[in-house]
Amino acid sequence: MAGRIYWVQVVHADFWADKAREVWSRSEKLVPVRGTITDREGNVLAMDVAAYTVAVNPKVIHDLKLENVIINKLSGVLGKSQISLREIVEAKQENGEYYQQREVRKEGWKIDKSVADRILRFRDQLEEETGHKDVGIYLIDQQKRSYPKGSLASHILGYENKEGKAVMGLEASLNDQLKGTEGEIKYERDGNGVILENGTVSFKPSVDGKNVKLTIDIEIQHYIEEAIKETYDTYKPKSITAIAADPQTMEILGMANLPNFDPNTYWTAPQENFYDHSIKSLYEPGSTFKIVTLSGAVQEGMFNPDATYKSGAIKVPGGTIHDINREGWGTITYLEGLKRSSNVEFVKLGYEGLKADKLRDYINKFGFNQKTGIELSGEKPGLVQFKYPRDIASAAFGQGGVQVTPIQQVAAVAAVANGGKLLVPHLVKEIQDPVSKKVEVIKPQVVRQVITEQTAKKVDEYLEQVVSDQEIGSGRRAYIEGYRVAGKTGTAQKVVNGQYAEDKYVISFIGFAPVGNPKIVLYLVMDEPNDRLASGGTVMAPVFKKIVQQSLRHMGVDPVTKVKTTASNTPNQEQTVEIPNLAKLDLTNAKNKLKSNKLNYEVVGKGKTVLQQIPKAGTSVSPDQRIYLLTEERTKLPIPNMKGLSLRDAMEMCSILQIRVMTTGEGFVTSQSLAKQGDTKVLKLVLSPPAQHVSTQTGDGEDPTKEGTDNSKSGTTSGG
C-alpha cells in the first residue's frame, strides 16, 4: 500500500495532477458580438440582439404534475404542437429516469424578448400557485441576429441562421470581418463549482466583429421596393429586379428583387424567394443592350444621326430581322430609329458597321463575359457568344447569344453616364474595427476607359432624346419634368425549347439623370409579366420615372428652372429667407427664431424639443413657406397640413411618418387627402408648379407637356 501510494503521489504525481485538474477545471466560450450592418447614413440594417431559448425539466414538471398546463401554455405561446411538446416534457433517459433539461426546439429556440416575457409571466404564476421556486421552465440567455427593417434589402444582407451560420448576401461574403474572434476562459473550481482562489486561470478575450457601413441609401431602397412591389402585384411576373447606383462611383444606392423574404423569419419563405436575380439571373436584355452598340458606333465614327436607312426589315444570313413595327416607318434617320428603338438600325450599326470583332471587343470592354466584382458571392459572369452570322446581328440589339446579368447592365450604362469609365460596383462604403477604431474606406475602382469622354457625351445626348421626344421616343414615359433624363427601353422574347416564345417576354428600362452630371443610374427588369402587351416603354419606364423622381428629390437635386425676366431684362426673383438650424432647441426658442425671421411654422407632435425640421437648415425659402417642427418620435406624429411644401420636403415628411404616398402633378403641394388602398393608408398629394417657375428640358426642342401617342405595334420580334 505504501509503495503504491508512493508510486501514484510521487513518481506519477504530474500525470495524476493533470488528470485531477481536468476534473476541477471548467472552460467557457466567450462569444463575440457580430458586427452591425448599417446604410450609408448609419441606419441599422443588421445587428445582434438578446435572445432566449426555452428549456424544460421533465423530472420537476412530472413531480409537480404540471405536464398538461405547461404543454397547453407553451403550445399557445410558441406555436408548437402539443404532441411534440408532450414528447419533450415526458422524455426519459435509458434508465427510465426523466431528463432534467430538454430544449424546446425549434419554436422555442432563440425567441424574442417579447415572447420570453410571456413565458416568464407564466412561470411566475406557476411558482406562486405551487409555492415552488423551480417549476421546470427555464430561459437560456443567448444572442441572435436581428434585421430591424424586415424584408428591406434582404437579398443584399442575407441572414444568419439560428445555428449561427451566415447564409448568402453580405452576411456570408463578409463573414470573416463580421463574425469576430471567439474567446475562452478556463478556471479551477471546488466540488461545489466555486472558483478556487489560488487556482490557475487562463483567459483569452473575445474580439467583436467589425462594423460595416453600406453604400445603400435606405430611403432610395424604400422607394425601389415600394415601386416594384406595386408593379409585381399588378403583373404577377416570375421576378422583378431593380438596381440603382451612383454612376460617378458605382456605389449601389438601392438593389432589390421580388419575390423576397424576411431574414428574421427566413424559414417561412419558399426556396425560390432567396434567389438573387440581380447577380445570378441571365437574361437576353433586348434593346437596353443597344446602348453598347451605339457607344461603339459613335466611338468609331459610324453613327451619323442625320443619315437615313430603310426601316422595317433587313436580311442577314440565316433569316430576316424585323422591327417591332414589321412594316417599319419608311426611310428614317438614324436618330429617329434610335428613338423608335429600331432593330434594323442596330443590325446595320453592329453587324454591317462594327462587324463581329469590333462588336465583340466593345461588349467585352463594357464588362460583359466577366464578373463585375461586387461584394456578393455567387455572381455569374454571363455569356455573349457568336456562333453564326445571325448571332452577330441579333447581339447588336441584345438578343441571340447574349446572356447578361442586371448588375452588368448597370455597370455598363454607368460607364456611358460618367464619361466612359467602367467601374467596379460596390455595396460596402466603410468597414470599422470597433477595437482599434480604424476605418477602411472603400474607394471607387476604375476597371478601364471604355469610350472617350467626348463619345460618352454624344451618346448621353442621343439617349436623352429617346426620353425627351414626347412624340416618338420609346422611353417618353420616363420623362421627368424639369430634369434631363437619358434612357433606353427593352422588350425581349424569351427562348423556350430553342425557339422564341410568342407570349413570354423580359421587359426592362435603364437610364440615368440628370444628363451632364448624373447622380443616379437605374435598371429595372421584369421576367414574364402576365400581360402580353406589357413592354419596357409602357410598364417599366413609368416605374423608372417614379423611383428616379423620388430619389433626385431626396438627394437634393433641384430641377432645371429658369426665372422670368422683366422688361428691363433683370431677374424678377422673389425674396428668399434661409432657414436657421432649429434641431435640439426647446420649442419656445425655435418659435422665437422663426418669428424673428418672419417665417410661418407648424408644430408637429406634443414634445417640448425640436427633434427634426422640414425643410432642412440652410434651405432658402419664400417668406410664406411653412416650417415644420417635429417634436416627437415618428410613431407618435400626426399627419400635418403639408400645403405649400415642395415634393422633396413632402416626400421626406411622409418618409418620417412611414406612410405611403401618391402624388399628382409637379411643384408644390396644393391639397392632400387620406385614403385607404386595401388595408394600407395612403396619403394623396396634389401638386402644382408656382407661377414664377417654368421647368425646361433641353435636347429635343419639343413642348415637354405635350401628350405623346404610342406608335409601336405588337409583333413577334423584340424591340423598344
N, C-alpha and C positions, 0 to 999 in steps of 0.2 A: 504493500500500500504506500509506504513512504517512498519507495523507488518510483512508483507510478506518478505520485504527486510531484516528485522532483522532475520527472521526465516532462510532465504537462506544464508545470508552472515555471520551470527554468529553461530546460532545453528547447521546448517548443513554445515558449512564452509569447514571442512575437506573433506566431501564427494564430494562437488562440485569442490573443488580444485583438487582432484584426477581425476575427470571427465575431467576437463579442461586440466590437464596435459597430459591426454591420447591424446587429440587433438593436443596439442603443440609438444608432443614427437614424435620422429622418431627412428626407430630401423633398423640397417643394419647388415646383417650377414657378418662375416669376414671368407672367405673361405680359408682353409689351402692349402698349396701346397702338393700334394700327393708325397710320397717318390719315388725316382728313383730306377730302377732295372738295374743293370749292370752285365756283365760277370765277371769272376774271375780276369781279368786284368783291369777292370774299364770301358770297352766299354759300352756305354749306350744302353740298350735294351728297356726301357720304361721310359717316363718322361712326365711331364706336360708342355704344350706349350700354347702360346697365341692363342685364337680362337675368332671368331666373329659370332654373329647371326644377320641375315638380318631382318629388320623390315621396314614396310611402314606405311605412314599416308594417308589412303584413302581420308580424307577430303581435305588435302593440294593438293594431286595429282588431285582430281576432280576439285578443284578450279582453278588449273593451266592448266587443260585439258592435263595432261601428261600420261593418262592411257595407251594408246597404245604404246608409245615409251618406257615406263618403263616396261610394260609387255613383249614386244619383247626382250629387252635387258636382263632382269633378267632371262628370259626363256633360252636364249643362254648361259649365264654365269653359271647358277645354274643347268641347265639340268632339269628344272621343266616345266611341260606342261603349255601352255598359258591359257588353260581352268581353271586349278587350280589356276594360278596366278590371273586371272581376278576375280575369286570368292573372293580372299583375297583383291585385290586392290579396289573392289567395295562393300566391306562388309559394311552393315548398322546396326545400333542399332535398338532396338524395336521401338523407337520414330521416326525412319525414318532418323535420322542424320547419316552421315558417321562416322565410327570409326576414332579415332585419332592415334591409333597404333595397328598394327597387325603383329605378327612374321610370317616369311615365313618358315614354317616347311614342310618336314624335310630337304629338299635340302638346305635351307638357314641357317640351324642350326649348329652352331659351325664349320664354314668353316675355311679353312687355310688362312694365311695372303696373299698368292699369289692371291687367289680368291677375298679376301676382297679388295686388292689393285685395281683390275679391276673395282670393283663396286665403289670404291672411285673416280677413274678417271672419270667414267661415271657420278657420282654425281656432280663432279666439273664442268664437261662440261655443264650439265643441268643448274647449278647455273649461269654460265657465259652467257648462251644463254637466260635464262629467267630474269636475273637480280634479282633473289630471293635467299636469303641465305638458305631458307628451301624449298627443292623440294620434301619432303615427303619420303626420303630414309635415313635410319639410320643403323648404325652398333653398336651393343651392345658388349662391351668388356667382354670376358669370358675366360675360360681356358678349355683345353681338354687334353686327354691322347694321346700321340704320341708314335709310335713304329718305330724308325729310320731305323731298319733293315727289315721292311716289314714283310713278312711271316716267316722269320727266327725264329725258336723256338716258333712258335705261340701256340702250344699245351702246352708248358711249361708256357708261360706267361699268356695265356688267354687274356682278354681285358676288358676295362671299356667302357660301352656303353654311348651314348650321354646323357642319364638321370643321369649319374654319378654312375651307379650300376656296381660293379665288377662282371664279369661273367667268370667262370671256371678258370683253371690254378692257378698260384701263385697270380695273381691279386685278386682272390676270397679267396683262402686259407690263404693268408697273409693280407687280407684286414684290419684287426684291427691294424696291425703295419703300413701299408702303408697310410691309409686314414688321419691320424692326427685327431685333435680335432677342431671343428668349434668354432669360436669366435663370439662376438657380441658387438656393440657399440650402446648405447641409448643416445640421447641428446634432449634438448628442443629447439624449433625454433619459430620465429615470423611468422606473416601471409605471409611473402614473402619467407619463408623457410630458413631464415638465422639463424644460431645457436645463441641462446641467450648467451650473455657474462657471465651473472651470473646464467645461467641455470644449472640444475643438469645433470651431465654426468656420465653414467655408462659404463665401458669398461672392456670387457673380451677378452684378446688376443687369437688369434687362435694359434694352435700348429701344425707345419708342421709334415707330416708323416715321418716315419723312412725310411732310405735308405737301400736297400737290395743288397748285392753282392752275385751272384750265383757261384756255382762250375763250371758252364758251361764255356768251352773254345770256344770262338766264331769261331776260325779257325777250330777246330775239328767239331763243329756244322756245319760249312760250308762244310767241306769235306763230312760229312754224308749226308747232304741234297742234295748236287750235285750228289753224287753217287747213292742214292736211286731214285732220280728223273729220271736219265738216265735209270735205271732198270724198274721203274714204267712205263715209256713211251714205253718201249720195250715189256713188258709182260702184260700190262693192267690188273693188279690184282684188287681185291676188295680193298686191302690195303697193305701197306708195312710199317714196323716199324723197327727202329734201335735204340739201346741204347748202349752208350759207357760209361765206368766208370773206375775209378782208383780202382783196386781190393784191394789195401792196405788200403784204407779209405772208399770206396764205394761212393766217390764223383762222381756225374754224370758229365761227360765231354761233353756229347752231347746226345740229345734224340729227335727223330723226327718221325712223321707219315706222310704218304701220303694216301689220299688227305688231304690238309691242307687249310689254309685261311690266309688272310692278316688282322690283327686286326685293321688296320687303316680304312679299308672298310669292316668290318665284315658283314654288311648287304647284301653284294653282293654274299656271299658264300652259297651254299646249306647246309642244316642242317647236312647231313652226314659228311661233312668236319670237323665238330667240335669235332667229337668223338675221344677221346684219347685212341687209341688201346694199348698203352704201359702199361697202368694201369687198363684198363677196359675189354679188349678183352680176352676171354678164348679160348685157343687152346689145342688140343691134340698135344703135341710138337713133338712126334716121337722120332727119335734116339738121339737128343740132350739130352733127358732125361736119356739116358743110363749112363751119367756121374754120376748120383745119385746112380744107381745100382752098377756101377763099384766101386765107392768110398766105398759103404757099403761092397761089396765083398772083396775088398783089406783090409779094416779095420778088417774084421772078419777072415782074413787069408784064404779065399775061392778062391782067384784068383791066379792061377799058370799060368804065361804066356806061359810056355813050355808044359803044359798038353794039351791033344788032345780031340776032340769030333767029331762026325759025323754031318756035316752041311747039310743044305737043308730044312729039315722039322722036326718037333717034335710034338708028340701027347700030348694034355692036355685034361682034362675033358671038354667036350663041343666042341671039334674040333681039327683041326691041324693048327699049326702056321708055316708059311714058311719064308724063307729068301727072299730077293729081287731077288736073283737068285734061282728060285724054285728048281732047280736040285742040288744046293749047289756047293761047291768047294771040295767035298770029305772030308776026315778026315784031319782036320787042327788044328793048335794050337790055344789056346785062344787069344794069341796076334794077330795072323793073323785074327781071327774072329773079333776082335776089329777094326783092320784096315779096314776090309771089311764091317763093320757095320752089323754083323750077328745077326738077331733076335733070332735065335735058341740058340746062346751062352748066350744071356741075359735072356732067359727063364730058362736056366739051372742055371745061377747065381742067378737070383732073385726068381723064382718060386720054383726051386728044392733046391737051396742053402740057401739063406736067409730065404725063406718062408714068409708067409703073415705078421706075427707080426713084424719081424725084418725089412722087406722091408718097411712096413708102418711107423715104427719108424724112419728109415733114411729119408724117404720122409718128415715126419713132422719136423725132426731136421734140414733139409736143408731149412725150411721156407715155405714149401707148406701148403695149407689149412689154411693160415693166411695172413693177410696184412703185407706188408714189413715195413710200417710206413713212406714211402716217403711223402714229404710235399705237397701232392696234394689230393684234395677231390675226392671222387667217386671211390677210388681204390677198386678192388674186391679181395676177399681172395682166389678165386679159389676153386676147389674141386677135391680131389683124394679119390675115394671110391672103395671098393672091395665088390661086391655083390655075385659074383660067382668065382669059381676057375680060369676060363678063364680070368677074370678081373685081377687077381693077375699076371698071366703070361703075359698079354698084358701090364700091368702097368710097368713091368720090362724093356720094351723097348719104353715106352712113349705113349701107346695108351690105348684103353679100357676106363676105368673110370677115366682117367687123364685129368683134365681141369686146365690149369695154365696160368698166365699172363706173358708177356715178362719181366716185372721188377722182378718177382720172379725167372725166369730163370737166369737173370744176377746176382742177389744176391747169388744164389746157386752156380753157377760156379765160381764166385769171391771167395767164401769160399774155393774151391779147389785150386785156384791160389795163395791165400795168406797164405797158411799154415793151413787151416782148420777152420778159424774163420768166422761165419756168421755175417755180419754187416748190420746195417740199412742204406739203400741208402739215400743220401742227395742231394738236389738241392741247398740248401742255405749254403753259406760259412760264411757270416757275416751279422749282422744287426746293423746299426749305427744310433744312435739318433743324429739328426742334432743340437739339442739344447745343450744337455749335452756333446756331442761328445763321449759318452760311446759306446763301440763296443762290441757286443755279438758275440763271435766266436763259431761256431757250430763244435764240435769235433767228431771224429769217435766214433761210439757207437757199442760195441760188444754185440750181442744177446746171442751167445753161441759158444763153441768149438764143432764143429760137428764131425770132424775126427782129428786124431793126425797129427802133422806136418810131421812125417815120412810117414804116409799114403798119405797125400796130395802130397808129393814129388814124391812118386811112381806113383800116378795117373797122375801127370803132365807129367812124362816121357813117360808113355804109350800113353797119348793123343798127345804128341809131335810126336810120330811115325805115328799116323793117318795122320798127315800133311807131315811129312818129307819123308815118304816112297813114292817115286815117281813112283813105280810100281803098288802097290795095295792100297795105302792109300786113303780112300774115301774122305779125306779132302786135297788131294795133291794140289789142285788148290788154296789153301790158303797159300801155301809155299812162304815165302819172303826170298830171297837170303841174307845171312848174319845175319839173325835173327832166334832165336829159337822160333817157334810158335807151340802152342798146340791148338787143336780144335776138333769139332765134327759136323758132318752134320746131317740134319734131313729132312725126307720127309714122311709126314703123310697123309693118306687118310682122307677125311672129311666124317662125318656121315650125311647123308641126309635121312630123314624119317626113322630113325632107322637102316639104312643099310650103309655100306661103299660104297661111290660113286666110280665109275670106272674112272671118269675124273675130280675129284675135289680134290685138294691137298693143304696142307700147307707145304711150304718148308722153311728151315731155316739153319743157321750156327751160332755156338757160339764158341768163342775161346779167347785166351789171349797171350800176348807177352810182353817182352821176358820171356821164361821159366826160372825160378830160381829167377828172380827179375822183376815180371810183372808190367808194367806201364799202361796197358790198357786191359780191357776185353770188347768184342764187341759181341752183339747179333743182328742178322738180321732175320726177319721173313716176309714171303710174303704169303698172303691169296689168293688162287685161281689164279695162273698165267694162261695165255691163251694158254700156250704150254704144252701139255700132257707129254712131255719128260723132262720138266724142273725139276730139283731136287736141293736139298741143296748143293750137291757137284759140279754140273755143273754150277749153276747160282749164288748161294749165296756165295760160297767160293771165287770166284774172286772179288766180291764186298767187302767182308771182307778184302781181301788182299789189295785192293786199299786204303780203308779207314785207315787200320792199318799202312800201309807203310807211308802214308802221315802224320799220327798222330805221329808216332815214330820219324820221321824226324823233325817235328815241335817241339816236346818236347825235342829234342836234344839227343835222344837215338841213339848212334852210332852203326853200325853193328859190329858183332863179326868178327875180322880180325886177320890174323897172318902175320908176317913180314918174308920175305925170309932171310935166313942167308948165310953168305959167307962160304968159305971152312974152315976158322978158327973158324966157329960157332959163330961169333959175328954178331949182327944185322946190316943189310945193310940199315939203315934208312936214308932217305933224310933229309937234314937240314930244319928246320921249323922256321917260324917267327911268333911271337904273334902280332896280330893286335891291334894297340892303339885305345883308345876311341876318336872318332872324332866328336861326337854329339855336336851340338851347336857352333862348331868352324866356323870362317869365312873360306871361301873356300881356300884362299891363305895359311893360317896356316895349314889347313888339308892336302893340297897338299905337303907342305914342310915336314910335319911329315912323310908322306908316302914315300917321296923321300929319307929321311934320313934313313928309314928302307929298302930302295931299293925294294919297293913294287909298282907294277903297279896299276893304278886306272882308273876309268871311271866316269866322272861327268854326272849324270842323272838329267836333268832339267836346268833351266836358273837362279836359285836363287843364292844368294851370301853366304848363310849359310848352313851348313850341318844339315839337319833335321833328317836324319837316315842313317845308313850304313849297308851294307851287304858284307861279313859276319859280325856278331856282334863283338864288342870289346872283346878281350881276346881269340878269336879263334886262334888256331895255324894252319898256312897255309904254303904251299910251297912258295918259293920266287917268282915263276912265277904266283901265284894266283892273279887275278884281283880283286880289291876292288871297290865297287860301292858306290858313294857318292850321296845320294838323296837330292836335294836342293829345291824341290817344293812339294806342296800338291799332293796326289796320282792322283787326277783327271787331273792334268796338265802334268803328267810324260809321256814321250815317252817310248817305249819298247826298252831296251838296248840290246846289244850283250851279251848273258849270257854264251858264250863258256868258259868252264873251271870251272863253278860253280858246287858245289855238288847238288844233288837232293834236299836236305833240303833247301839250300840257294836259289835255283831256285824257289822252291815252295813258299818260303817266298816273293821273289820278285814278283811273279805272284799274290800272295795274296794282296800285297800292291797295285799293279796295277789294281786289281779287274778284271783280265782276266782269262778266263777258260783255263786250260792247259791239254794236253795229253802227256804222256811220253812213250818212248820205250827204253827198256834196263835198266841197272843199272850203278851206279857210278857217272860220271861227264858228264856235257853237252858237246857234241861234235858238235852239229848243232841245228839250230832252224828254224822254218818256220811258218808264219802266214796264217791261212786258215779260211774259214767260214763253219759253220755247221748250216744250216738253216739261221737264222738271227743273229746268235751268232758268234763272233770272237773267234777262238780257236788257242792257241799257241802250236805248236807241238815241243817237245824237244826230241832229240835222245841222249841217254847216253851210255857211255862205261866205264868199270872199268879200272883204271890205271894198268899198267903192274906190279907195285910193290906190289899190294894188291891182296890177294886171300881170298875170302869170304868162311867161313866154317859154317857148320850146324851140330851140334852133335846129336847123338841119333839114327841114323839108319845105318851108315856106307855106305850109297849109294852115288853115284855121284849126287849132287844136281842139276846139269844142265841137267840131262838125262830126256828126254821126257817120260811121262808115258802114258798108254792107259787106257781107261775106260773099266774095265772088268765087270761092272754091266750090268744086263739085265732088261728090263722092266718087270713088273709083277703087280699083284693086291694086294700085301701085302707091307706095308710100310717098309722102311729101308733106310740106308745111308743118 
